[in-house]
Amino acid sequence: MPTERENMMAGELYQANAPELLAARQRAKALCHRYNQQPLELDRAVLAELLGYETDAYVEAPLRCDYGFNIYLGRNFYANYNLTILDCAPVHIGDNVFVAPNVVLSTAGHPVEVGPRVAGWEFARPITIGDNVWLGAGVIVLPGVTIGAGTTIGAGSVVTRDIAANSVAVGNPCRVIRSALPPDQQ
């Protein structure tokens, strides 16, 4: 019988309050707290412990996440204040990605049916963000979304579905409003 963590990682319904998941979230919460106590000087060792690997990412405090072990940051990643990543499923972020303040990346969701939701069931879907993406202030990216390389998501947008590469997209729900030139054509 699979564990709740195995169910979570497989995209199946799982109980988020299972002891092993509670312990993993407590670990991440403690590491985020330590990281956030050094806002004038990034604590790369704590960030590496949280993520499970060293990174050149520059993440302004405060940072919040569920687990840390499901977050994969590309080179030259920058996040401004108050990044929240609910990483119940993998969150893959490409190279040269810039994130404005108050962005939420949420892989977690709950059933719309009242009974299973009240019983504590949850699901998670991965989020993928391509290279050279900019997420404006207050952007929310929902479970299962892929944002293509070279894309800009405007401030305050709620990204509910995939966004094609080299797009400018805004709104709630977020929609493509025009194309953006790829870096090699600028």
Secondary structure as UniProt FT lines:
FT   HELIX           4..9
FT   TURN            10..11
FT   STRAND          14..15
FT   TURN            16..17
FT   HELIX           19..36
FT   TURN            39..40
FT   HELIX           44..51
FT   STRAND          58..59
FT   STRAND          63..65
FT   TURN            69..70
FT   STRAND          71..73
FT   TURN            75..76
FT   STRAND          78..79
FT   STRAND          83..86
FT   STRAND          91..93
FT   TURN            95..96
FT   STRAND          98..99
FT   TURN            101..102
FT   STRAND          104..106
FT   STRAND          108..109
FT   HELIX           114..118
FT   TURN            119..120
FT   STRAND          121..124
FT   STRAND          127..129
FT   TURN            131..132
FT   STRAND          134..135
FT   TURN            137..138
FT   STRAND          140..141
FT   TURN            143..144
FT   STRAND          146..147
FT   TURN            149..150
FT   STRAND          152..153
FT   TURN            155..156
FT   STRAND          158..159
FT   STRAND          167..170
FT   TURN            171..174
FT   STRAND          175..179
FT   HELIX           183..185
//
